[in-house]
Amino acid sequence: MTKEKKHTKSKASQKGNGPLPWVAGALLILGVAVAAGFYWNSKMRVQEVYFEGNRFVSEEQLREVQIPTGIHPDSLNTLRIIKEFEEVPYVSRAAINVEPGGNITIQITEQQPIAILSSSGQEVYIDQKGIRLPMVLGRQVNVPLLYGFSSRPVGDTLSGEQGKATVAFLNELRGRPVSNATISEVAWTDNGIIALTNQNGVKLTFGRRNFATRLRNWEAFYGKVIKQKGIENMQSIDLRFQGQIVTRENE
């Protein structure tokens, strides 16, 4: 007596030819997409140039930097273009972004004014590095007035130990909301940094160093003493001494 043999089909044979047709189709689509991408990339040309991030520097100034159109983006001398943008006043950094259609966006990062330097009837901005920048009509910012330095030449940096100390003070001041809101004028003198409050013009002496500590002491004094006695009763406040604040009050 012979045994009956049952024949079963493998899963692959049950499903036809298995996943191979799907894999082949996916590879075909991928190959077409890659080929189309290479073709599109080879045909890409610079059409338009746009700018983002500029506030103080005008678009007209930025367009003085020559960016050729009608060529492939890879043919651009990007290092030369970026260098020329970063030589424009107010431009701290420039970056080039190429869009899929070939258009280019220049992302501008500007230097930020931290004071208005006034000297001999001329006013210029001072940025975070102490660079003198030209005033721009319609682009006023709320920063302290600065005295004690020449406003010329525009584009140069405040020099010497006095300039470095003043820039350090202004940057520290800018990062402290209370101090920044209470001080309106700053000057470099023989006693170092002298400031005036925006109310009643009380004289504050900060000296030549330790500005973070002395501004912190000023804020504590302002919160505890000034608000109790009133700023109108103060003439001057000297913050140069460790462990004490010397005041001169109105009689």
Phi and psi in degrees as a GROMACS rama.xvg file:
@    title "Ramachandran Plot"
@    xaxis  label "Phi"
@    yaxis  label "Psi"
@TYPE xy
-91.5105  143.419  THR-2
-85.0693  140.631  LYS-3
-78.7272  133.194  GLU-4
-101.701  130.062  LYS-5
-94.7661  130.026  LYS-6
-103.96  124.096  HIS-7
-114.599  145.827  THR-8
-91.1867  144.193  LYS-9
-69.1143  162.14  SER-10
-59.1855  -36.7453  LYS-11
-64.0874  -42.4229  ALA-12
-72.1639  -27.37  SER-13
-68.8002  -31.2669  GLN-14
-96.4431  14.4692  LYS-15
91.2953  -126.609  GLY-16
-95.5482  10.2715  ASN-17
78.0658  -163.415  GLY-18
-77.7264  -4.97421  PRO-19
-57.3819  -43.404  LEU-20
-61.0098  -37.7874  PRO-21
-66.9573  -42.5851  TRP-22
-62.1526  -43.2093  VAL-23
-63.1525  -39.9715  ALA-24
-65.6706  -41.2859  GLY-25
-64.8625  -41.6315  ALA-26
-64.4446  -35.8305  LEU-27
-64.965  -45.2569  LEU-28
-63.7137  -42.4519  ILE-29
-62.3142  -41.935  LEU-30
-62.9082  -41.9431  GLY-31
-63.0143  -42.2616  VAL-32
-63.4194  -42.8343  ALA-33
-63.9808  -43.3238  VAL-34
-62.3408  -42.9003  ALA-35
-63.5653  -38.0302  ALA-36
-63.6958  -44.767  GLY-37
-61.6347  -40.1438  PHE-38
-65.5528  -46.1194  TYR-39
-63.981  -40.6487  TRP-40
-64.7982  -37.494  ASN-41
-68.4815  -27.3926  SER-42
-91.3776  -6.74317  LYS-43
-64.9745  136.553  MET-44
-136.161  148.116  ARG-45
-69.9834  120.972  VAL-46
-106.198  -58.6604  GLN-47
-127.707  154.884  GLU-48
-122.341  126.9  VAL-49
-120.262  161.39  TYR-50
-128.168  142.005  PHE-51
-135.664  146.918  GLU-52
92.9321  -9.20095  GLY-53
-85.6672  134.451  ASN-54
-127.657  -50.4221  ARG-55
-81.4535  -35.5585  PHE-56
-92.0722  132.709  VAL-57
-79.3792  160.187  SER-58
-65.5358  -32.5571  GLU-59
-61.1218  -41.3432  GLU-60
-64.585  -41.2202  GLN-61
-66.1576  -34.7597  LEU-62
-74.3737  -5.72318  ARG-63
-70.4644  -20.4022  GLU-64
-77.7595  120.863  VAL-65
-78.557  119.684  GLN-66
-120.501  110.148  ILE-67
-66.1906  141.652  PRO-68
-109.776  165.654  THR-69
82.8512  4.97341  GLY-70
-117.51  165.141  ILE-71
-69.399  139.079  HIS-72
-54.755  -31.102  PRO-73
-66.7942  -17.5934  ASP-74
-85.4381  -6.24332  SER-75
-72.5851  141.651  LEU-76
-86.9058  82.0079  ASN-77
-64.0574  -36.3707  THR-78
-63.4126  -41.2186  LEU-79
-65.8348  -42.9037  ARG-80
-64.257  -46.5711  ILE-81
-62.4251  -42.0128  ILE-82
-60.4882  -42.2163  LYS-83
-67.605  -38.2835  GLU-84
-63.5558  -41.4036  PHE-85
-75.0573  -4.93181  GLU-86
-90.9298  -9.30274  GLU-87
-75.4047  133.866  VAL-88
-52.8258  138.206  PRO-89
84.4372  -18.5204  TYR-90
-84.3509  116.339  VAL-91
-89.1921  -46.4593  SER-92
-142.919  152.331  ARG-93
-134.952  141.169  ALA-94
-132.871  144.205  ALA-95
-107.1  123.012  ILE-96
-116.585  122.981  ASN-97
-95.8815  123.182  VAL-98
-85.1613  160.909  GLU-99
-55.3886  -33.6879  PRO-100
-81.1977  -3.60653  GLY-101
105.654  -16.0342  GLY-102
-65.8374  154.091  ASN-103
-119.965  135.572  ILE-104
-114.726  125.852  THR-105
-96.9008  114.964  ILE-106
-90.1448  116.971  GLN-107
-102.19  130.313  ILE-108
-110.371  120.803  THR-109
-98.5748  154.53  GLU-110
-72.5548  143.461  GLN-111
-107.119  126.018  GLN-112
-64.3738  140.809  PRO-113
-120.709  -5.83247  ILE-114
-164.099  160.235  ALA-115
-109.257  112.809  ILE-116
-85.8645  123.14  LEU-117
-115.195  125.901  SER-118
-157.944  130.066  SER-119
53.6659  39.1732  SER-120
77.5133  2.66362  GLY-121
-114.018  139.746  GLN-122
-120.291  137.478  GLU-123
-137.48  159.643  VAL-124
-84.5379  153.824  TYR-125
-117.693  129.858  ILE-126
-95.382  -174.84  ASP-127
-61.7847  -22.2449  GLN-128
-97.6943  -0.110085  LYS-129
87.97  13.7834  GLY-130
-80.8216  134.107  ILE-131
-76.2577  126.805  ARG-132
-123.267  143.909  LEU-133
-66.4826  146.804  PRO-134
-67.4017  146.121  MET-135
-122.143  120.371  VAL-136
-60.5336  135.048  LEU-137
79.5957  5.36495  GLY-138
-126.627  45.5194  ARG-139
-71.6613  146.568  GLN-140
-128.765  153.414  VAL-141
-88.1985  89.9618  ASN-142
-132.879  159.252  VAL-143
-67.4157  155.583  PRO-144
-80.3678  142.724  LEU-145
-122.928  136.641  LEU-146
-129.987  163.058  TYR-147
106.38  -0.453526  GLY-148
-135.289  158.523  PHE-149
-75.3579  143.324  SER-150
-84.3667  1.54704  SER-151
-123.769  155.167  ARG-152
-83.1296  146.273  PRO-153
-63.4987  136.957  VAL-154
101.528  -20.9529  GLY-155
-86.8795  165.426  ASP-156
-103.029  144.317  THR-157
-57.4245  126.739  LEU-158
-108.263  170.37  SER-159
77.5514  172.953  GLY-160
-63.7145  -33.4484  GLU-161
-63.7833  -43.9149  GLN-162
-64.8476  -43.6328  GLY-163
-63.3006  -41.8976  LYS-164
-65.7318  -39.7927  ALA-165
-66.3701  -42.6926  THR-166
-63.7054  -40.0737  VAL-167
-61.51  -42.7763  ALA-168
-63.4162  -45.7009  PHE-169
-63.6748  -39.1451  LEU-170
-67.2722  -39.917  ASN-171
-65.6242  -41.0389  GLU-172
-61.6965  -42.8751  LEU-173
-62.6793  -30.2648  ARG-174
-86.9666  2.95572  GLY-175
-120.294  102.282  ARG-176
-54.7082  -41.3447  PRO-177
-68.0435  -49.9245  VAL-178
-61.3772  -43.5808  SER-179
-62.8378  -33.2994  ASN-180
-79.7862  -17.7567  ALA-181
-105.965  -10.6771  THR-182
-112.825  129.139  ILE-183
-113.915  -23.2635  SER-184
-137.513  143.792  GLU-185
-134.904  140.782  VAL-186
-143.771  147.892  ALA-187
-95.4284  127.575  TRP-188
-132.731  -175.007  THR-189
-63.0299  -24.0603  ASP-190
-94.6621  14.4742  ASN-191
87.2156  -140.517  GLY-192
-79.5957  124.9  ILE-193
-116.621  135.547  ILE-194
-129.434  158.256  ALA-195
-119.579  139.156  LEU-196
-74.3905  152.928  THR-197
-75.7322  -11.5525  ASN-198
-111.509  122.813  GLN-199
66.6449  1.73306  ASN-200
56.7468  43.6563  GLY-201
-71.5627  134.884  VAL-202
-80.6801  126.552  LYS-203
-116.367  126.732  LEU-204
-106.706  120.251  THR-205
-109.202  -15.0874  PHE-206
78.603  -147.445  GLY-207
-114.237  -5.39897  ARG-208
-157.584  -179.692  ARG-209
53.5408  43.0728  ASN-210
-68.8116  -34.5779  PHE-211
-61.8655  -45.6377  ALA-212
-65.7998  -43.7631  THR-213
-70.4438  -34.8109  ARG-214
-69.0255  -36.8337  LEU-215
-64.1292  -39.8174  ARG-216
-65.0833  -38.6907  ASN-217
-62.0664  -42.357  TRP-218
-64.9772  -39.5491  GLU-219
-66.4619  -42.5994  ALA-220
-64.0515  -40.8386  PHE-221
-63.4965  -42.6659  TYR-222
-71.725  -32.2204  GLY-223
-97.3903  -40.5613  LYS-224
-101.324  -50.5239  VAL-225
-60.3319  -43.1645  ILE-226
-67.8818  -22.0706  LYS-227
-86.7933  -46.7051  GLN-228
-87.012  -26.8537  LYS-229
94.1664  132.649  GLY-230
-68.6642  -22.9333  ILE-231
-66.3359  -15.8638  GLU-232
-92.9017  2.86727  ASN-233
-107.247  142.849  MET-234
-105.365  -46.4727  GLN-235
-152.265  153.986  SER-236
-138.026  122.577  ILE-237
-107.193  118.497  ASP-238
-107.402  16.1386  LEU-239
-80.747  -14.8214  ARG-240
-97.1003  137.233  PHE-241
-74.0224  128.147  GLN-242
82.9411  -1.27078  GLY-243
-153.488  156.428  GLN-244
-123.236  123.125  ILE-245
-96.7686  124.534  VAL-246
-120.771  155.152  THR-247
-125.442  119.991  ARG-248
-109.359  157.114  GLU-249
-69.8391  141.273  ASN-250
